[in-house]
Amino acid sequence: MGEPVIVEAVRTPFAKRGGAFRELRPDALLATALTGLVERSGVDPDRVEDVVAGCVSQAGEQAANVARLAWLLAGLPPGTPALSLNRMCGSGQTAVNIAAQEIGAGDARYAIGCGVESMTRVPMFLDVTLGAPFKDWTFLNPDLLARHELIHQGESAERVAERWELSREALDTFAAQSHARAHAATRDRLNREILPVAGLAPDGKPFTLDSDEGIRSSVDPAKMASLKPIFRDRDGRITAGNASQMTDGAAAILVGDSDAVKADGLRARARFRARVVVGSDPVMQLDGVIPATHRALERARVSLSGIDWIEINEAFACVPLAWAREFGVDPSRVNPWGGAIAHGHPLGATGAGMLAKTLAGLESTGGTLGLTVFCIGHGMAAATIIERI
């Protein structure tokens, strides 16, 4: 039975929907991340025994097992199998955890957990609407709706904001801070996990994107306050400004057996202290980050005070703020380099990308323990704690 360790962790820049990656197919985007991962790590690709990829909208150019197609497209050895999975927003993180489980079970010496989403080329919900216009939740079983009041995540976000008494001003302030932190990290070239990728400028000219495209160097508070609520006509608090951006991106993490990594002359950069996933209220949906954190801390046998780097996915600003209020944590400790409000949320890729960012953050600051937590649609959440070696 092996000890799974992280050898390398990379992500592409996250590009705005309709932005720099608008002409880049998702299989090519993931192939770029996989190629970069193999090159940076120095691993012999013939040694990789499985590739697991998260992808939410598995339709169109993301259909037919995009993990396998991307691996082949990258020109990597056809003897390596691949799997694509969908745990909604937790897909990329789940892919990495499954890769680690394969190593821990002794089923593989090296495995890759990765993820991809092109929200430009494969619109959200394409897999459930089959190309027809999206209309509410008509694809769901009426008997299921009779059991659970399944609603849009945006309405769940409104309810989370109400339950934790988070004002519109508090959400907007956090969103502006997300951009400010992300801009500072970009300015100081801290995101060493990012692989530069060729893209297209707005005028169609080719260029190399080496940072997240959606980050704003400054946010006008008046303009932020003027944005209309999206999910409620009156008294709504959730706007496009305090929610995550739709983006295109990919990420990949190489996990290896610690003994094999040492024998092959590679460097183990982190080990896993906890990997958990929980179910939570399917109506509130977004508050599962709280029980997921409790379980991860218990499994790792650490307290929050011992966590050096905290990443909570900013699906909506209310999620990290409610989490911070519940645990009594100063929000300044959460997402030190900004989050999805600034850099975007390419659904299937974000989990692997945030784990890569967590490792880069620990190495940049000299920290030891990093916590990454995701809320997931229909009431689930995932949490991972890694320890820098």
C-alpha positions as CSV (number, residue, x, y, z in Angstrom):
1,M,0.0,0.0,0.0
2,G,1.6,3.3,-1.1
3,E,1.6,6.8,0.4
4,P,0.2,9.2,-2.2
5,V,2.2,12.4,-2.7
6,I,1.8,15.3,-5.0
7,V,4.7,15.6,-7.5
8,E,3.5,18.5,-9.6
9,A,0.4,20.6,-9.9
10,V,-0.4,23.0,-12.7
11,R,-3.3,24.9,-14.2
12,T,-3.9,27.0,-17.2
13,P,-4.8,30.6,-16.8
14,F,-8.6,30.9,-16.4
15,A,-10.0,32.9,-19.4
16,K,-13.2,34.8,-19.6
17,R,-16.1,33.2,-21.3
18,G,-15.8,34.3,-24.9
19,G,-12.3,35.5,-24.2
20,A,-8.8,34.4,-24.9
21,F,-9.6,30.7,-25.2
22,R,-12.8,31.1,-27.3
23,E,-11.2,29.2,-30.3
24,L,-9.5,26.6,-28.1
25,R,-11.4,23.3,-27.8
26,P,-11.7,21.9,-24.3
27,D,-9.9,18.7,-25.3
28,A,-7.0,20.8,-26.5
29,L,-7.1,22.9,-23.4
30,L,-6.9,19.8,-21.2
31,A,-4.2,18.3,-23.4
32,T,-2.1,21.5,-22.9
33,A,-2.4,21.1,-19.1
34,L,-1.5,17.4,-19.3
35,T,1.5,18.1,-21.5
36,G,2.7,20.9,-19.2
37,L,2.3,18.7,-16.1
38,V,4.4,15.9,-17.6
39,E,7.1,18.3,-18.8
40,R,7.3,20.2,-15.5
41,S,7.3,17.0,-13.3
42,G,9.9,15.1,-15.4
43,V,7.8,11.9,-15.0
44,D,8.1,9.3,-17.7
45,P,4.6,9.4,-19.2
46,D,4.7,5.6,-19.7
47,R,4.7,5.3,-15.9
48,V,1.3,7.1,-15.5
49,E,-1.2,4.3,-15.0
50,D,-4.5,6.3,-15.0
51,V,-5.9,9.8,-15.8
52,V,-9.0,10.9,-14.0
53,A,-10.7,14.2,-15.2
54,G,-13.5,16.2,-13.8
55,C,-15.9,17.8,-16.3
56,V,-19.4,18.9,-15.6
57,S,-21.1,19.5,-19.0
58,Q,-20.1,16.3,-20.8
59,A,-21.6,17.2,-24.1
60,G,-20.4,18.4,-27.5
61,E,-16.7,18.9,-27.5
62,Q,-16.5,17.7,-23.8
63,A,-18.3,14.4,-24.5
64,A,-17.0,10.9,-25.2
65,N,-14.6,10.8,-22.2
66,V,-12.7,14.0,-22.7
67,A,-9.9,12.7,-20.4
68,R,-9.0,9.9,-22.7
69,L,-9.3,12.1,-25.8
70,A,-7.1,14.9,-24.3
71,W,-4.4,12.4,-23.3
72,L,-4.3,11.0,-26.8
73,L,-4.5,14.5,-28.4
74,A,-1.4,15.4,-26.3
75,G,0.5,12.6,-28.0
76,L,1.0,10.8,-24.7
77,P,1.2,7.0,-24.5
78,P,-2.0,5.2,-25.5
79,G,-1.4,2.5,-22.9
80,T,-2.6,4.9,-20.2
81,P,-6.4,4.7,-19.6
82,A,-8.6,7.6,-18.6
83,L,-11.9,8.4,-16.9
84,S,-14.1,11.4,-16.9
85,L,-16.4,12.1,-14.0
86,N,-19.0,14.7,-12.9
87,R,-19.4,15.7,-9.3
88,M,-20.5,19.1,-10.4
89,C,-18.4,21.9,-8.9
90,G,-16.3,19.3,-6.9
91,S,-15.4,17.4,-10.1
92,G,-11.7,18.4,-10.3
93,Q,-11.1,18.0,-6.6
94,T,-12.8,14.6,-6.7
95,A,-10.6,13.6,-9.7
96,V,-7.4,14.4,-7.7
97,N,-8.8,12.5,-4.6
98,I,-9.5,9.4,-6.7
99,A,-6.0,9.5,-8.2
100,A,-4.7,9.6,-4.6
101,Q,-6.9,6.7,-3.6
102,E,-5.6,4.6,-6.5
103,I,-2.1,5.2,-5.3
104,G,-3.0,4.5,-1.7
105,A,-4.7,1.3,-2.6
106,G,-1.7,0.1,-4.5
107,D,-3.5,0.1,-7.8
108,A,-1.1,2.5,-9.5
109,R,2.3,4.0,-9.0
110,Y,1.4,7.3,-10.7
111,A,-2.0,8.7,-11.5
112,I,-3.2,12.1,-12.7
113,G,-6.2,14.0,-11.3
114,C,-7.3,16.8,-13.6
115,G,-10.2,18.8,-14.9
116,V,-11.5,20.9,-17.7
117,E,-14.4,23.1,-18.6
118,S,-14.9,25.4,-21.6
119,M,-17.9,27.4,-20.7
120,T,-17.6,29.3,-24.0
121,R,-17.7,26.3,-26.3
122,V,-19.8,24.0,-24.2
123,P,-22.5,26.1,-22.5
124,M,-23.6,25.1,-19.0
125,F,-26.5,22.7,-18.9
126,L,-25.9,21.6,-22.5
127,D,-25.6,18.0,-21.2
128,V,-29.2,18.1,-19.8
129,T,-30.9,20.3,-22.4
130,L,-29.4,18.5,-25.4
131,G,-29.0,21.8,-27.1
132,A,-32.4,23.2,-26.4
133,P,-32.9,26.5,-24.4
134,F,-32.6,25.9,-20.7
135,K,-35.9,26.3,-18.9
136,D,-36.0,26.1,-15.1
137,W,-35.5,22.5,-13.9
138,T,-37.9,20.7,-16.3
139,F,-35.3,18.0,-16.9
140,L,-35.7,16.8,-13.3
141,N,-38.0,13.9,-12.2
142,P,-41.3,15.4,-10.9
143,D,-41.2,12.8,-8.1
144,L,-37.8,14.1,-7.0
145,L,-39.1,17.6,-6.9
146,A,-42.0,16.4,-4.8
147,R,-39.4,15.2,-2.2
148,H,-37.0,18.1,-2.4
149,E,-37.5,21.8,-3.3
150,L,-34.5,21.8,-5.7
151,I,-33.8,25.3,-6.7
152,H,-31.2,27.3,-8.6
153,Q,-27.9,27.7,-6.7
154,G,-28.4,31.5,-6.9
155,E,-31.6,31.2,-4.8
156,S,-29.7,29.0,-2.4
157,A,-27.1,31.7,-2.2
158,E,-29.8,34.2,-1.3
159,R,-31.0,31.9,1.5
160,V,-27.4,31.4,2.8
161,A,-26.9,35.2,2.9
162,E,-30.2,35.5,4.9
163,R,-29.4,32.8,7.4
164,W,-25.9,34.2,8.2
165,E,-27.2,37.8,8.0
166,L,-24.8,38.8,5.3
167,S,-25.7,42.2,3.8
168,R,-25.3,43.1,0.1
169,E,-22.6,45.6,1.2
170,A,-20.6,42.8,2.9
171,L,-20.9,40.6,-0.2
172,D,-19.8,43.4,-2.5
173,T,-16.9,44.3,-0.2
174,F,-15.6,40.7,-0.2
175,A,-15.9,40.5,-4.0
176,A,-13.9,43.7,-4.4
177,Q,-11.2,42.3,-2.0
178,S,-11.1,39.1,-4.1
179,H,-10.2,41.1,-7.2
180,A,-7.6,43.2,-5.2
181,R,-5.9,40.1,-3.8
182,A,-5.9,38.3,-7.2
183,H,-4.5,41.4,-8.8
184,A,-1.7,41.7,-6.2
185,A,-0.8,38.0,-6.7
186,T,-0.7,38.5,-10.4
187,R,1.4,41.7,-10.2
188,D,3.9,39.9,-8.0
189,R,3.9,36.8,-10.2
190,L,3.0,34.6,-7.3
191,N,0.8,32.1,-9.1
192,R,3.7,29.7,-10.1
193,E,1.2,27.0,-10.7
194,I,0.0,28.7,-13.9
195,L,1.1,27.5,-17.3
196,P,1.1,30.2,-20.0
197,V,-1.2,29.3,-22.9
198,A,-1.6,30.7,-26.4
199,G,-4.8,32.6,-26.9
200,L,-6.5,35.3,-28.9
201,A,-6.8,38.9,-28.0
202,P,-10.1,40.7,-28.5
203,D,-8.9,41.9,-31.9
204,G,-8.2,38.3,-32.9
205,K,-4.4,38.6,-32.7
206,P,-2.6,35.7,-31.0
207,F,-0.9,36.3,-27.7
208,T,0.2,34.3,-24.7
209,L,-2.1,34.4,-21.6
210,D,-0.1,34.0,-18.5
211,S,-2.6,35.2,-15.8
212,D,-6.3,34.9,-15.1
213,E,-8.2,37.0,-17.6
214,G,-11.1,38.1,-15.5
215,I,-9.2,39.8,-12.7
216,R,-9.9,43.6,-12.4
217,S,-7.0,45.8,-11.2
218,S,-9.6,48.0,-9.5
219,V,-13.3,47.8,-8.7
220,D,-15.6,50.8,-8.7
221,P,-17.7,50.5,-5.5
222,A,-20.5,52.6,-7.0
223,K,-20.6,50.5,-10.1
224,M,-20.6,47.3,-8.0
225,A,-23.5,48.6,-5.9
226,S,-25.5,49.5,-9.0
227,L,-25.6,45.9,-10.3
228,K,-29.1,44.5,-10.1
229,P,-29.8,41.2,-8.2
230,I,-30.0,38.3,-10.5
231,F,-32.2,35.8,-8.7
232,R,-34.7,38.0,-6.9
233,D,-36.5,41.0,-8.2
234,R,-36.7,42.7,-4.8
235,D,-34.4,42.6,-1.8
236,G,-31.9,40.3,-3.7
237,R,-28.3,40.4,-2.6
238,I,-26.6,38.1,-5.2
239,T,-25.3,39.9,-8.3
240,A,-22.9,39.2,-11.2
241,G,-20.4,41.2,-9.2
242,N,-20.4,39.0,-6.0
243,A,-20.6,35.7,-7.8
244,S,-18.1,33.6,-9.6
245,Q,-17.3,34.3,-13.3
246,M,-18.0,31.8,-16.0
247,T,-14.6,30.8,-17.5
248,D,-12.6,28.4,-19.6
249,G,-9.7,26.5,-18.0
250,A,-8.0,23.2,-17.2
251,A,-5.8,21.9,-14.4
252,A,-3.8,18.8,-13.6
253,I,-2.0,17.2,-10.6
254,L,0.4,14.3,-10.7
255,V,0.1,12.0,-7.8
256,G,2.7,9.3,-7.2
257,D,3.6,6.6,-4.7
258,S,6.2,8.1,-2.4
259,D,8.6,5.2,-2.8
260,A,8.3,5.2,-6.6
261,V,8.8,9.0,-6.6
262,K,11.9,8.7,-4.6
263,A,13.3,5.8,-6.7
264,D,12.6,7.7,-9.9
265,G,14.5,10.8,-8.7
266,L,11.4,13.0,-8.6
267,R,10.5,15.3,-5.7
268,A,7.4,14.9,-3.5
269,R,6.0,18.3,-2.8
270,A,3.0,17.5,-0.6
271,R,1.1,14.6,1.1
272,F,-2.6,14.3,1.7
273,R,-3.8,14.6,5.3
274,A,-7.5,14.4,4.6
275,R,-9.8,13.8,1.7
276,V,-13.6,14.0,2.4
277,V,-16.9,14.5,0.7
278,V,-20.2,15.0,2.4
279,G,-23.9,15.4,1.6
280,S,-25.8,18.4,2.9
281,D,-29.2,20.0,2.5
282,P,-30.1,19.9,-1.2
283,V,-32.1,23.1,-0.9
284,M,-29.5,25.3,0.9
285,Q,-26.9,23.5,-1.3
286,L,-24.0,25.8,-0.4
287,D,-23.6,25.3,3.3
288,G,-22.0,21.8,3.0
289,V,-18.6,23.5,3.3
290,I,-19.1,23.7,7.0
291,P,-19.6,19.9,7.8
292,A,-17.0,19.1,5.2
293,T,-14.5,21.3,7.0
294,H,-15.3,19.7,10.3
295,R,-14.8,16.2,9.0
296,A,-11.6,17.1,7.2
297,L,-10.1,18.7,10.3
298,E,-11.1,15.6,12.4
299,R,-9.6,13.2,9.9
300,A,-6.3,15.2,9.7
301,R,-6.4,15.7,13.5
302,V,-5.7,19.4,13.3
303,S,-7.5,22.6,14.2
304,L,-8.2,25.5,12.0
305,S,-5.5,27.5,13.9
306,G,-3.0,25.0,12.5
307,I,-4.0,25.6,8.9
308,D,-1.7,28.0,7.1
309,W,-3.6,28.4,3.8
310,I,-7.3,28.3,3.3
311,E,-9.1,28.1,0.0
312,I,-13.0,28.2,-0.1
313,N,-14.4,28.3,-3.6
314,E,-16.1,31.6,-4.2
315,A,-19.1,30.3,-6.1
316,F,-20.8,33.2,-4.4
317,A,-19.4,35.6,-1.9
318,C,-21.8,34.4,0.8
319,V,-20.2,30.9,0.8
320,P,-16.7,31.9,2.2
321,L,-18.3,34.6,4.4
322,A,-20.8,32.2,6.0
323,W,-18.0,29.7,6.5
324,A,-15.8,32.3,8.1
325,R,-18.6,33.4,10.4
326,E,-19.5,29.9,11.4
327,F,-15.9,29.1,12.3
328,G,-15.0,32.5,13.8
329,V,-12.3,33.0,11.2
330,D,-11.2,36.4,10.0
331,P,-12.1,36.5,6.3
332,S,-8.7,37.9,5.6
333,R,-7.3,34.4,6.1
334,V,-9.5,33.0,3.3
335,N,-8.3,33.0,-0.3
336,P,-5.1,35.1,0.1
337,W,-4.7,35.3,-3.7
338,G,-8.3,35.9,-4.4
339,G,-10.9,33.4,-5.6
340,A,-13.4,32.5,-8.2
341,I,-15.1,35.9,-8.1
342,A,-11.9,37.3,-9.6
343,H,-10.2,34.5,-11.5
344,G,-13.3,32.6,-12.5
345,H,-14.8,29.1,-12.0
346,P,-14.4,26.7,-15.0
347,L,-16.6,24.1,-13.3
348,G,-14.8,20.8,-13.9
349,A,-11.3,22.3,-13.5
350,T,-11.6,24.6,-10.5
351,G,-11.1,22.0,-7.9
352,A,-7.8,20.7,-9.3
353,G,-6.8,24.3,-10.0
354,M,-7.4,25.4,-6.4
355,L,-5.4,22.5,-5.0
356,A,-2.6,23.6,-7.3
357,K,-2.9,27.2,-6.1
358,T,-3.0,26.0,-2.5
359,L,0.3,24.1,-2.9
360,A,1.9,27.2,-4.7
361,G,0.6,29.4,-1.8
362,L,2.1,27.1,0.9
363,E,5.5,27.1,-1.0
364,S,5.4,30.8,-1.5
365,T,4.7,31.6,2.2
366,G,6.6,28.7,3.8
367,G,3.3,27.3,5.2
368,T,2.8,23.6,6.0
369,L,-1.0,22.8,6.0
370,G,-3.5,23.9,3.3
371,L,-7.2,23.4,3.3
372,T,-9.3,23.5,0.1
373,V,-13.1,23.3,0.4
374,F,-15.8,23.3,-2.3
375,C,-19.6,23.6,-2.2
376,I,-21.3,21.3,-4.7
377,G,-24.7,21.4,-6.4
378,H,-27.7,19.5,-5.0
379,G,-26.2,19.7,-1.5
380,M,-22.7,18.2,-1.3
381,A,-19.2,19.5,-0.4
382,A,-15.6,18.3,-0.6
383,A,-12.6,19.2,1.5
384,T,-8.9,18.3,1.1
385,I,-6.1,19.0,3.5
386,I,-2.5,18.7,2.1
387,E,0.8,19.0,4.0
388,R,3.7,20.6,2.2
389,I,6.8,18.4,2.3
